[in-house]
Amino acid sequence: MARLPTDATLPVDVVVNGLPQTEGVDYFIVGRLIVFDRALLAGPPPSRPRRILAACLGIHVGGDTLDVHYRTGGTLRAATGLDIARC
């Protein structure tokens, strides 16, 4: 679960670990919250050696990353690295 940016207006595009998510399938908007159908891992980013190893192996390590793309006042904006709440 994560909170939408305060200036975000619907609709929004949600991206987890670089992969676009589908509203109603992967997540739901409840008020100002983005609620996911699966648990996302909140956590510190991995160390540099682990990132390099993961890049070489083509795998994701560490916590999930959450980005939201939205419009406000007609301008396209992006909020990256949103905080993921532990539930």
Secondary structure, DSSP 8 states (H G I E B T S, - for coil): -EE--TT-EEEEEEEETTEE--BTTTEEEETTEEEESS---------HHHHHHHHHHT---SS--EEEEEEETTEEEEE-S------
